[in-house]
Amino acid sequence: MSVANANLPARDAVLLVEDELGVRTLVGLYLSRASLKVLSCGSPAEAREYWKTHRDRIKLVLTDYNLMAEQTGKDLIECFRQDCATLPAVLMSGYVSNLDMSDWLVENQVLFLPKPFSYADFYRVLQQAESGPPSPSALSQAWDAFVHQCEQMESLVPRLSPGCS
């Protein structure tokens, strides 16, 4: 069964929470391309309002980790899961500095999508979200691969010597 044809009676929308307009627009297009309905939010406050009025329609939460200062994507997922403990969730991020989420991802069965990502990567994660809670080993492997990717990218960035501006 593909994500586009998921047969989830009451739940038919994805709550997308991303504060960067360009990323939110692209991810919204990806979701629409997968024939999914999108509730698109630019802030945690807006996401909480959508949740209050549309929680019975939301089958997946897809949120950036680094949202505005008021709340993180992790906080939002925890908030929504107080009402619906089995709500599937995907956390996106392009940053790992001071962010060790592997234990939390495993404990809370949250999928991780590293930025930047291709449509193929995005669609793969949607299919994983559709197929049920991810295994702890799959979550740990995804996180480890992301950290490794970031370390490789950091090694490619030229270091500025002191005194350069």
Steps between C-alpha positions, in 0.01 A plus 500: 500500500641840410476811709275659240244221539515456878160389628476684831131589542487805726858611460588634161726805544863567580576781743813669362683736738792692351591863569702554182259587219714353220540165675132496603396565139727226360391242760136596439553433130662164578200405715254612234697304240443195722125578488486597866299784650720756673433721800796735474619706798777755537520499880439279803209723606331453162562124520336482842196685362472257207533211747213634713264523203618219271659231719249240381622550140875496566669169422861620518698789646802611299696771679832675495700473821625857506184705498456843648628551853163429661511122445696228318361235268576245770286699745213512249508124444492440875210746537291336224573152630339591832172489304595220259782278624524306173521803268772433240765772490799600290758747628709692244828682566809622326694562820662264746719721713417432864207286387511133599155376425563132435370376837191723485423395141519133595300535823226700329501316166551819301651483153782740413542672163832683457508819295572544220307210354389385157144412405604133501630528859188690603266245344692212660449654845128550426472132411677407824259721696207328329626151580488551875743574779864474392730251664756632749787377283363680193470824697851470640643422157323802345632731772854361476497543120388861541774578752758338270370704204532821703854413606595441136347831396687682778828355375432649154446851632825700489614618840560872535824589670483737797499859384306429179160656474 
